[in-house]
């Protein structure tokens, strides 16, 4: 089960926030036993890029086989 402060991977793009599938965020709040999550997405220098409320199906936990990848944020 995903809990607060866990890192998660976005499963689908969120065009309005400039986020793409594969972006990594941190859970800052869990709603209704994991039905939804408030997730903060940060740039690598620590600035908040977006905060989004996401359904459980829109994210997955980070696994030990995931690799960090860098891309430039495009703001909508």
PDB file with one MODEL, atoms N, CA, C and O in Angstrom:
MODEL        1
ATOM      1  N   UNK A   1       0.830  -1.177   0.000  1.00  0.00           N
ATOM      2  CA  UNK A   1       0.000   0.000   0.000  1.00  0.00           C
ATOM      3  C   UNK A   1       0.882   1.251   0.000  1.00  0.00           C
ATOM      4  O   UNK A   1       1.873   1.325   0.727  1.00  0.00           O
ATOM      5  N   UNK A   2       0.514   2.212  -0.810  1.00  0.00           N
ATOM      6  CA  UNK A   2       1.227   3.489  -0.885  1.00  0.00           C
ATOM      7  C   UNK A   2       0.844   4.325   0.334  1.00  0.00           C
ATOM      8  O   UNK A   2      -0.326   4.398   0.708  1.00  0.00           O
ATOM      9  N   UNK A   3       1.852   4.956   0.952  1.00  0.00           N
ATOM     10  CA  UNK A   3       1.586   5.796   2.112  1.00  0.00           C
ATOM     11  C   UNK A   3       2.250   7.156   1.963  1.00  0.00           C
ATOM     12  O   UNK A   3       3.033   7.383   1.041  1.00  0.00           O
ATOM     13  N   UNK A   4       1.923   8.062   2.892  1.00  0.00           N
ATOM     14  CA  UNK A   4       2.517   9.399   2.834  1.00  0.00           C
ATOM     15  C   UNK A   4       4.037   9.315   2.812  1.00  0.00           C
ATOM     16  O   UNK A   4       4.644   8.488   3.492  1.00  0.00           O
ATOM     17  N   UNK A   5       4.626  10.184   2.021  1.00  0.00           N
ATOM     18  CA  UNK A   5       6.071  10.323   1.839  1.00  0.00           C
ATOM     19  C   UNK A   5       6.683   9.265   0.920  1.00  0.00           C
ATOM     20  O   UNK A   5       7.888   9.290   0.672  1.00  0.00           O
ATOM     21  N   UNK A   6       5.868   8.334   0.412  1.00  0.00           N
ATOM     22  CA  UNK A   6       6.369   7.379  -0.580  1.00  0.00           C
ATOM     23  C   UNK A   6       6.536   8.086  -1.921  1.00  0.00           C
ATOM     24  O   UNK A   6       5.785   9.004  -2.250  1.00  0.00           O
ATOM     25  N   UNK A   7       7.513   7.652  -2.675  1.00  0.00           N
ATOM     26  CA  UNK A   7       7.661   8.126  -4.051  1.00  0.00           C
ATOM     27  C   UNK A   7       6.787   7.256  -4.944  1.00  0.00           C
ATOM     28  O   UNK A   7       6.684   6.044  -4.751  1.00  0.00           O
ATOM     29  N   UNK A   8       6.163   7.898  -5.925  1.00  0.00           N
ATOM     30  CA  UNK A   8       5.301   7.185  -6.858  1.00  0.00           C
ATOM     31  C   UNK A   8       5.622   7.625  -8.277  1.00  0.00           C
ATOM     32  O   UNK A   8       6.187   8.695  -8.504  1.00  0.00           O
ATOM     33  N   UNK A   9       5.248   6.775  -9.228  1.00  0.00           N
ATOM     34  CA  UNK A   9       5.457   7.048 -10.643  1.00  0.00           C
ATOM     35  C   UNK A   9       4.105   7.326 -11.277  1.00  0.00           C
ATOM     36  O   UNK A   9       3.147   6.585 -11.056  1.00  0.00           O
ATOM     37  N   UNK A  10       4.026   8.377 -12.052  1.00  0.00           N
ATOM     38  CA  UNK A  10       2.803   8.745 -12.746  1.00  0.00           C
ATOM     39  C   UNK A  10       2.578   7.793 -13.923  1.00  0.00           C
ATOM     40  O   UNK A  10       3.472   7.592 -14.745  1.00  0.00           O
ATOM     41  N   UNK A  11       1.379   7.210 -13.998  1.00  0.00           N
ATOM     42  CA  UNK A  11       1.053   6.268 -15.079  1.00  0.00           C
ATOM     43  C   UNK A  11       0.539   6.945 -16.346  1.00  0.00           C
ATOM     44  O   UNK A  11       0.665   6.396 -17.440  1.00  0.00           O
ATOM     45  N   UNK A  12      -0.035   8.129 -16.202  1.00  0.00           N
ATOM     46  CA  UNK A  12      -0.626   8.835 -17.345  1.00  0.00           C
ATOM     47  C   UNK A  12      -0.165  10.283 -17.347  1.00  0.00           C
ATOM     48  O   UNK A  12       0.117  10.852 -16.291  1.00  0.00           O
ATOM     49  N   UNK A  13      -0.089  10.873 -18.516  1.00  0.00           N
ATOM     50  CA  UNK A  13       0.304  12.281 -18.630  1.00  0.00           C
ATOM     51  C   UNK A  13      -0.782  13.178 -18.044  1.00  0.00           C
ATOM     52  O   UNK A  13      -1.973  12.879 -18.138  1.00  0.00           O
ATOM     53  N   UNK A  14      -0.354  14.276 -17.440  1.00  0.00           N
ATOM     54  CA  UNK A  14      -1.253  15.330 -16.966  1.00  0.00           C
ATOM     55  C   UNK A  14      -0.853  16.606 -17.702  1.00  0.00           C
ATOM     56  O   UNK A  14      -0.040  17.389 -17.211  1.00  0.00           O
ATOM     57  N   UNK A  15      -1.427  16.801 -18.873  1.00  0.00           N
ATOM     58  CA  UNK A  15      -1.000  17.889 -19.749  1.00  0.00           C
ATOM     59  C   UNK A  15      -1.149  19.263 -19.120  1.00  0.00           C
ATOM     60  O   UNK A  15      -0.294  20.124 -19.327  1.00  0.00           O
ATOM     61  N   UNK A  16      -2.202  19.492 -18.364  1.00  0.00           N
ATOM     62  CA  UNK A  16      -2.403  20.809 -17.753  1.00  0.00           C
ATOM     63  C   UNK A  16      -1.321  21.158 -16.747  1.00  0.00           C
ATOM     64  O   UNK A  16      -1.043  22.334 -16.512  1.00  0.00           O
ATOM     65  N   UNK A  17      -0.711  20.142 -16.152  1.00  0.00           N
ATOM     66  CA  UNK A  17       0.363  20.367 -15.182  1.00  0.00           C
ATOM     67  C   UNK A  17       1.747  20.243 -15.812  1.00  0.00           C
ATOM     68  O   UNK A  17       2.750  20.486 -15.141  1.00  0.00           O
ATOM     69  N   UNK A  18       1.818  19.868 -17.089  1.00  0.00           N
ATOM     70  CA  UNK A  18       3.102  19.689 -17.755  1.00  0.00           C
ATOM     71  C   UNK A  18       3.804  18.409 -17.362  1.00  0.00           C
ATOM     72  O   UNK A  18       5.018  18.293 -17.530  1.00  0.00           O
ATOM     73  N   UNK A  19       3.053  17.435 -16.834  1.00  0.00           N
ATOM     74  CA  UNK A  19       3.649  16.175 -16.391  1.00  0.00           C
ATOM     75  C   UNK A  19       3.428  15.073 -17.405  1.00  0.00           C
ATOM     76  O   UNK A  19       2.421  15.055 -18.113  1.00  0.00           O
ATOM     77  N   UNK A  20       4.378  14.156 -17.468  1.00  0.00           N
ATOM     78  CA  UNK A  20       4.311  13.035 -18.397  1.00  0.00           C
ATOM     79  C   UNK A  20       4.320  11.718 -17.630  1.00  0.00           C
ATOM     80  O   UNK A  20       4.799  11.646 -16.498  1.00  0.00           O
ATOM     81  N   UNK A  21       3.788  10.687 -18.258  1.00  0.00           N
ATOM     82  CA  UNK A  21       3.868   9.350 -17.666  1.00  0.00           C
ATOM     83  C   UNK A  21       5.339   9.048 -17.387  1.00  0.00           C
ATOM     84  O   UNK A  21       6.206   9.319 -18.217  1.00  0.00           O
ATOM     85  N   UNK A  22       5.605   8.494 -16.227  1.00  0.00           N
ATOM     86  CA  UNK A  22       6.979   8.203 -15.833  1.00  0.00           C
ATOM     87  C   UNK A  22       7.563   9.223 -14.882  1.00  0.00           C
ATOM     88  O   UNK A  22       8.586   8.952 -14.252  1.00  0.00           O
ATOM     89  N   UNK A  23       6.942  10.403 -14.754  1.00  0.00           N
ATOM     90  CA  UNK A  23       7.438  11.391 -13.804  1.00  0.00           C
ATOM     91  C   UNK A  23       7.248  10.861 -12.381  1.00  0.00           C
ATOM     92  O   UNK A  23       6.295  10.136 -12.095  1.00  0.00           O
ATOM     93  N   UNK A  24       8.167  11.235 -11.505  1.00  0.00           N
ATOM     94  CA  UNK A  24       8.169  10.743 -10.130  1.00  0.00           C
ATOM     95  C   UNK A  24       7.748  11.864  -9.186  1.00  0.00           C
ATOM     96  O   UNK A  24       8.225  12.995  -9.284  1.00  0.00           O
ATOM     97  N   UNK A  25       6.844  11.523  -8.269  1.00  0.00           N
ATOM     98  CA  UNK A  25       6.394  12.490  -7.275  1.00  0.00           C
ATOM     99  C   UNK A  25       6.407  11.867  -5.895  1.00  0.00           C
ATOM    100  O   UNK A  25       6.695  10.681  -5.734  1.00  0.00           O
ATOM    101  N   UNK A  26       6.091  12.686  -4.896  1.00  0.00           N
ATOM    102  CA  UNK A  26       6.041  12.242  -3.507  1.00  0.00           C
ATOM    103  C   UNK A  26       4.622  12.421  -2.978  1.00  0.00           C
ATOM    104  O   UNK A  26       4.019  13.483  -3.134  1.00  0.00           O
ATOM    105  N   UNK A  27       4.101  11.378  -2.355  1.00  0.00           N
ATOM    106  CA  UNK A  27       2.750  11.433  -1.789  1.00  0.00           C
ATOM    107  C   UNK A  27       2.780  12.332  -0.555  1.00  0.00           C
ATOM    108  O   UNK A  27       3.565  12.106   0.366  1.00  0.00           O
ATOM    109  N   UNK A  28       1.920  13.352  -0.544  1.00  0.00           N
ATOM    110  CA  UNK A  28       1.841  14.249   0.607  1.00  0.00           C
ATOM    111  C   UNK A  28       0.551  14.044   1.396  1.00  0.00           C
ATOM    112  O   UNK A  28       0.419  14.549   2.511  1.00  0.00           O
ATOM    113  N   UNK A  29      -0.401  13.307   0.824  1.00  0.00           N
ATOM    114  CA  UNK A  29      -1.634  12.973   1.547  1.00  0.00           C
ATOM    115  C   UNK A  29      -2.285  11.758   0.899  1.00  0.00           C
ATOM    116  O   UNK A  29      -2.265  11.609  -0.323  1.00  0.00           O
ATOM    117  N   UNK A  30      -2.861  10.893   1.727  1.00  0.00           N
ATOM    118  CA  UNK A  30      -3.581   9.704   1.255  1.00  0.00           C
ATOM    119  C   UNK A  30      -5.058   9.901   1.572  1.00  0.00           C
ATOM    120  O   UNK A  30      -5.417  10.203   2.710  1.00  0.00           O
ATOM    121  N   UNK A  31      -5.917   9.728   0.563  1.00  0.00           N
ATOM    122  CA  UNK A  31      -7.360   9.854   0.737  1.00  0.00           C
ATOM    123  C   UNK A  31      -8.023   8.483   0.796  1.00  0.00           C
ATOM    124  O   UNK A  31      -7.677   7.592   0.021  1.00  0.00           O
ATOM    125  N   UNK A  32      -8.967   8.312   1.706  1.00  0.00           N
ATOM    126  CA  UNK A  32      -9.833   7.129   1.800  1.00  0.00           C
ATOM    127  C   UNK A  32      -9.097   5.813   1.608  1.00  0.00           C
ATOM    128  O   UNK A  32      -9.385   5.063   0.675  1.00  0.00           O
ATOM    129  N   UNK A  33      -8.164   5.539   2.476  1.00  0.00           N
ATOM    130  CA  UNK A  33      -7.433   4.265   2.459  1.00  0.00           C
ATOM    131  C   UNK A  33      -6.804   3.939   1.109  1.00  0.00           C
ATOM    132  O   UNK A  33      -6.793   2.781   0.693  1.00  0.00           O
ATOM    133  N   UNK A  34      -6.287   4.942   0.430  1.00  0.00           N
ATOM    134  CA  UNK A  34      -5.566   4.709  -0.809  1.00  0.00           C
ATOM    135  C   UNK A  34      -6.390   4.788  -2.077  1.00  0.00           C
ATOM    136  O   UNK A  34      -5.918   4.367  -3.134  1.00  0.00           O
ATOM    137  N   UNK A  35      -7.608   5.315  -2.011  1.00  0.00           N
ATOM    138  CA  UNK A  35      -8.405   5.495  -3.230  1.00  0.00           C
ATOM    139  C   UNK A  35      -7.843   6.621  -4.098  1.00  0.00           C
ATOM    140  O   UNK A  35      -7.981   6.606  -5.321  1.00  0.00           O
ATOM    141  N   UNK A  36      -7.203   7.601  -3.441  1.00  0.00           N
ATOM    142  CA  UNK A  36      -6.612   8.737  -4.157  1.00  0.00           C
ATOM    143  C   UNK A  36      -5.444   9.275  -3.338  1.00  0.00           C
ATOM    144  O   UNK A  36      -5.294   8.978  -2.153  1.00  0.00           O
ATOM    145  N   UNK A  37      -4.622  10.077  -4.014  1.00  0.00           N
ATOM    146  CA  UNK A  37      -3.418  10.621  -3.380  1.00  0.00           C
ATOM    147  C   UNK A  37      -3.203  12.060  -3.808  1.00  0.00           C
ATOM    148  O   UNK A  37      -3.499  12.429  -4.944  1.00  0.00           O
ATOM    149  N   UNK A  38      -2.687  12.868  -2.897  1.00  0.00           N
ATOM    150  CA  UNK A  38      -2.175  14.188  -3.229  1.00  0.00           C
ATOM    151  C   UNK A  38      -0.684  13.987  -3.437  1.00  0.00           C
ATOM    152  O   UNK A  38       0.018  13.527  -2.536  1.00  0.00           O
ATOM    153  N   UNK A  39      -0.200  14.333  -4.630  1.00  0.00           N
ATOM    154  CA  UNK A  39       1.197  14.047  -4.976  1.00  0.00           C
ATOM    155  C   UNK A  39       1.888  15.338  -5.393  1.00  0.00           C
ATOM    156  O   UNK A  39       1.362  16.101  -6.203  1.00  0.00           O
ATOM    157  N   UNK A  40       3.065  15.574  -4.836  1.00  0.00           N
ATOM    158  CA  UNK A  40       3.872  16.735  -5.201  1.00  0.00           C
ATOM    159  C   UNK A  40       4.985  16.278  -6.137  1.00  0.00           C
ATOM    160  O   UNK A  40       5.678  15.296  -5.873  1.00  0.00           O
ATOM    161  N   UNK A  41       5.138  17.006  -7.224  1.00  0.00           N
ATOM    162  CA  UNK A  41       6.192  16.743  -8.201  1.00  0.00           C
ATOM    163  C   UNK A  41       7.186  17.890  -8.128  1.00  0.00           C
ATOM    164  O   UNK A  41       6.813  19.058  -8.238  1.00  0.00           O
ATOM    165  N   UNK A  42       8.461  17.547  -7.940  1.00  0.00           N
ATOM    166  CA  UNK A  42       9.520  18.539  -7.763  1.00  0.00           C
ATOM    167  C   UNK A  42      10.518  18.492  -8.907  1.00  0.00           C
ATOM    168  O   UNK A  42      10.756  17.442  -9.504  1.00  0.00           O
ATOM    169  N   UNK A  43      11.102  19.662  -9.205  1.00  0.00           N
ATOM    170  CA  UNK A  43      12.252  19.679 -10.099  1.00  0.00           C
ATOM    171  C   UNK A  43      13.446  19.167  -9.294  1.00  0.00           C
ATOM    172  O   UNK A  43      13.379  19.105  -8.067  1.00  0.00           O
ATOM    173  N   UNK A  44      14.517  18.808  -9.956  1.00  0.00           N
ATOM    174  CA  UNK A  44      15.670  18.252  -9.247  1.00  0.00           C
ATOM    175  C   UNK A  44      16.361  19.258  -8.337  1.00  0.00           C
ATOM    176  O   UNK A  44      17.119  18.862  -7.451  1.00  0.00           O
ATOM    177  N   UNK A  45      16.113  20.560  -8.538  1.00  0.00           N
ATOM    178  CA  UNK A  45      16.692  21.544  -7.623  1.00  0.00           C
ATOM    179  C   UNK A  45      15.747  21.892  -6.474  1.00  0.00           C
ATOM    180  O   UNK A  45      16.006  22.830  -5.720  1.00  0.00           O
ATOM    181  N   UNK A  46      14.643  21.133  -6.338  1.00  0.00           N
ATOM    182  CA  UNK A  46      13.781  21.260  -5.180  1.00  0.00           C
ATOM    183  C   UNK A  46      12.582  22.170  -5.300  1.00  0.00           C
ATOM    184  O   UNK A  46      11.875  22.371  -4.313  1.00  0.00           O
ATOM    185  N   UNK A  47      12.321  22.731  -6.473  1.00  0.00           N
ATOM    186  CA  UNK A  47      11.164  23.592  -6.663  1.00  0.00           C
ATOM    187  C   UNK A  47       9.935  22.758  -7.037  1.00  0.00           C
ATOM    188  O   UNK A  47      10.026  21.809  -7.815  1.00  0.00           O
ATOM    189  N   UNK A  48       8.798  23.129  -6.473  1.00  0.00           N
ATOM    190  CA  UNK A  48       7.557  22.417  -6.783  1.00  0.00           C
ATOM    191  C   UNK A  48       7.143  22.707  -8.211  1.00  0.00           C
ATOM    192  O   UNK A  48       6.975  23.866  -8.589  1.00  0.00           O
ATOM    193  N   UNK A  49       6.979  21.663  -9.002  1.00  0.00           N
ATOM    194  CA  UNK A  49       6.517  21.799 -10.382  1.00  0.00           C
ATOM    195  C   UNK A  49       5.002  21.689 -10.443  1.00  0.00           C
ATOM    196  O   UNK A  49       4.358  22.374 -11.238  1.00  0.00           O
ATOM    197  N   UNK A  50       4.422  20.817  -9.597  1.00  0.00           N
ATOM    198  CA  UNK A  50       2.970  20.625  -9.586  1.00  0.00           C
ATOM    199  C   UNK A  50       2.578  19.856  -8.335  1.00  0.00           C
ATOM    200  O   UNK A  50       3.364  19.091  -7.777  1.00  0.00           O
ATOM    201  N   UNK A  51       1.350  20.078  -7.914  1.00  0.00           N
ATOM    202  CA  UNK A  51       0.716  19.268  -6.880  1.00  0.00           C
ATOM    203  C   UNK A  51      -0.609  18.835  -7.462  1.00  0.00           C
ATOM    204  O   UNK A  51      -1.398  19.672  -7.902  1.00  0.00           O
ATOM    205  N   UNK A  52      -0.865  17.531  -7.472  1.00  0.00           N
ATOM    206  CA  UNK A  52      -2.069  17.004  -8.117  1.00  0.00           C
ATOM    207  C   UNK A  52      -2.746  15.966  -7.232  1.00  0.00           C
ATOM    208  O   UNK A  52      -2.085  15.194  -6.537  1.00  0.00           O
ATOM    209  N   UNK A  53      -4.076  15.962  -7.271  1.00  0.00           N
ATOM    210  CA  UNK A  53      -4.854  14.910  -6.624  1.00  0.00           C
ATOM    211  C   UNK A  53      -5.101  13.839  -7.672  1.00  0.00           C
ATOM    212  O   UNK A  53      -5.691  14.111  -8.718  1.00  0.00           O
ATOM    213  N   UNK A  54      -4.651  12.621  -7.393  1.00  0.00           N
ATOM    214  CA  UNK A  54      -4.670  11.550  -8.393  1.00  0.00           C
ATOM    215  C   UNK A  54      -5.390  10.323  -7.865  1.00  0.00           C
ATOM    216  O   UNK A  54      -5.261   9.975  -6.691  1.00  0.00           O
ATOM    217  N   UNK A  55      -6.143   9.674  -8.730  1.00  0.00           N
ATOM    218  CA  UNK A  55      -6.744   8.384  -8.391  1.00  0.00           C
ATOM    219  C   UNK A  55      -5.643   7.341  -8.274  1.00  0.00           C
ATOM    220  O   UNK A  55      -4.568   7.490  -8.856  1.00  0.00           O
ATOM    221  N   UNK A  56      -5.918   6.291  -7.520  1.00  0.00           N
ATOM    222  CA  UNK A  56      -4.928   5.237  -7.317  1.00  0.00           C
ATOM    223  C   UNK A  56      -4.441   4.643  -8.638  1.00  0.00           C
ATOM    224  O   UNK A  56      -3.284   4.234  -8.739  1.00  0.00           O
ATOM    225  N   UNK A  57      -5.302   4.592  -9.641  1.00  0.00           N
ATOM    226  CA  UNK A  57      -4.917   4.015 -10.934  1.00  0.00           C
ATOM    227  C   UNK A  57      -3.944   4.896 -11.716  1.00  0.00           C
ATOM    228  O   UNK A  57      -3.347   4.437 -12.690  1.00  0.00           O
ATOM    229  N   UNK A  58      -3.778   6.135 -11.310  1.00  0.00           N
ATOM    230  CA  UNK A  58      -2.906   7.060 -12.036  1.00  0.00           C
ATOM    231  C   UNK A  58      -1.457   7.007 -11.568  1.00  0.00           C
ATOM    232  O   UNK A  58      -0.585   7.614 -12.190  1.00  0.00           O
ATOM    233  N   UNK A  59      -1.190   6.287 -10.478  1.00  0.00           N
ATOM    234  CA  UNK A  59       0.181   6.184  -9.965  1.00  0.00           C
ATOM    235  C   UNK A  59       0.493   4.747  -9.580  1.00  0.00           C
ATOM    236  O   UNK A  59      -0.397   3.919  -9.389  1.00  0.00           O
ATOM    237  N   UNK A  60       1.784   4.485  -9.474  1.00  0.00           N
ATOM    238  CA  UNK A  60       2.234   3.192  -8.966  1.00  0.00           C
ATOM    239  C   UNK A  60       3.432   3.447  -8.072  1.00  0.00           C
ATOM    240  O   UNK A  60       4.101   4.472  -8.207  1.00  0.00           O
ATOM    241  N   UNK A  61       3.709   2.533  -7.166  1.00  0.00           N
ATOM    242  CA  UNK A  61       4.889   2.719  -6.305  1.00  0.00           C
ATOM    243  C   UNK A  61       6.181   2.641  -7.123  1.00  0.00           C
ATOM    244  O   UNK A  61       6.235   1.981  -8.161  1.00  0.00           O
ATOM    245  N   UNK A  62       7.199   3.313  -6.646  1.00  0.00           N
ATOM    246  CA  UNK A  62       8.539   3.198  -7.224  1.00  0.00           C
ATOM    247  C   UNK A  62       9.066   1.804  -6.881  1.00  0.00           C
ATOM    248  O   UNK A  62       8.857   1.310  -5.773  1.00  0.00           O
ATOM    249  N   UNK A  63       9.742   1.180  -7.829  1.00  0.00           N
ATOM    250  CA  UNK A  63      10.342  -0.131  -7.577  1.00  0.00           C
ATOM    251  C   UNK A  63      11.862  -0.023  -7.637  1.00  0.00           C
ATOM    252  O   UNK A  63      12.410   0.986  -8.081  1.00  0.00           O
ATOM    253  N   UNK A  64      12.519  -1.058  -7.193  1.00  0.00           N
ATOM    254  CA  UNK A  64      13.986  -1.037  -7.193  1.00  0.00           C
ATOM    255  C   UNK A  64      14.568  -1.133  -8.597  1.00  0.00           C
ATOM    256  O   UNK A  64      15.773  -0.952  -8.770  1.00  0.00           O
ATOM    257  N   UNK A  65      13.752  -1.412  -9.595  1.00  0.00           N
ATOM    258  CA  UNK A  65      14.235  -1.478 -10.977  1.00  0.00           C
ATOM    259  C   UNK A  65      14.010  -0.178 -11.742  1.00  0.00           C
ATOM    260  O   UNK A  65      14.387  -0.077 -12.909  1.00  0.00           O
ATOM    261  N   UNK A  66      13.393   0.829 -11.093  1.00  0.00           N
ATOM    262  CA  UNK A  66      13.158   2.115 -11.746  1.00  0.00           C
ATOM    263  C   UNK A  66      14.441   2.937 -11.766  1.00  0.00           C
ATOM    264  O   UNK A  66      15.248   2.888 -10.838  1.00  0.00           O
ATOM    265  N   UNK A  67      14.606   3.685 -12.838  1.00  0.00           N
ATOM    266  CA  UNK A  67      15.796   4.504 -13.034  1.00  0.00           C
ATOM    267  C   UNK A  67      15.374   5.953 -13.227  1.00  0.00           C
ATOM    268  O   UNK A  67      14.438   6.228 -13.977  1.00  0.00           O
ATOM    269  N   UNK A  68      16.053   6.884 -12.558  1.00  0.00           N
ATOM    270  CA  UNK A  68      15.754   8.301 -12.731  1.00  0.00           C
ATOM    271  C   UNK A  68      16.192   8.751 -14.122  1.00  0.00           C
ATOM    272  O   UNK A  68      17.241   8.342 -14.619  1.00  0.00           O
ATOM    273  N   UNK A  69      15.377   9.593 -14.736  1.00  0.00           N
ATOM    274  CA  UNK A  69      15.658  10.118 -16.066  1.00  0.00           C
ATOM    275  C   UNK A  69      15.336  11.603 -16.050  1.00  0.00           C
ATOM    276  O   UNK A  69      14.357  12.007 -15.421  1.00  0.00           O
ATOM    277  N   UNK A  70      16.118  12.413 -16.712  1.00  0.00           N
ATOM    278  CA  UNK A  70      15.912  13.862 -16.689  1.00  0.00           C
ATOM    279  C   UNK A  70      15.292  14.326 -18.004  1.00  0.00           C
ATOM    280  O   UNK A  70      15.679  13.890 -19.088  1.00  0.00           O
ATOM    281  N   UNK A  71      14.314  15.228 -17.871  1.00  0.00           N
ATOM    282  CA  UNK A  71      13.728  15.924 -19.007  1.00  0.00           C
ATOM    283  C   UNK A  71      13.428  17.339 -18.554  1.00  0.00           C
ATOM    284  O   UNK A  71      13.279  17.589 -17.358  1.00  0.00           O
ATOM    285  N   UNK A  72      13.338  18.261 -19.487  1.00  0.00           N
ATOM    286  CA  UNK A  72      13.026  19.644 -19.135  1.00  0.00           C
ATOM    287  C   UNK A  72      11.515  19.813 -19.006  1.00  0.00           C
ATOM    288  O   UNK A  72      10.756  19.366 -19.865  1.00  0.00           O
ATOM    289  N   UNK A  73      11.092  20.457 -17.935  1.00  0.00           N
ATOM    290  CA  UNK A  73       9.671  20.708 -17.686  1.00  0.00           C
ATOM    291  C   UNK A  73       9.150  21.744 -18.672  1.00  0.00           C
ATOM    292  O   UNK A  73       9.725  22.818 -18.848  1.00  0.00           O
ATOM    293  N   UNK A  74       8.044  21.383 -19.306  1.00  0.00           N
ATOM    294  CA  UNK A  74       7.351  22.330 -20.202  1.00  0.00           C
ATOM    295  C   UNK A  74       6.073  22.764 -19.518  1.00  0.00           C
ATOM    296  O   UNK A  74       5.189  21.943 -19.272  1.00  0.00           O
ATOM    297  N   UNK A  75       5.969  24.025 -19.214  1.00  0.00           N
ATOM    298  CA  UNK A  75       4.791  24.537 -18.519  1.00  0.00           C
ATOM    299  C   UNK A  75       3.691  24.816 -19.531  1.00  0.00           C
ATOM    300  O   UNK A  75       3.918  25.444 -20.566  1.00  0.00           O
ATOM    301  N   UNK A  76       2.483  24.332 -19.208  1.00  0.00           N
ATOM    302  CA  UNK A  76       1.331  24.515 -20.108  1.00  0.00           C
ATOM    303  C   UNK A  76       0.869  25.951 -20.123  1.00  0.00           C
ATOM    304  O   UNK A  76      -0.087  26.284 -20.823  1.00  0.00           O
TER     305      UNK A  76
ENDMDL
END
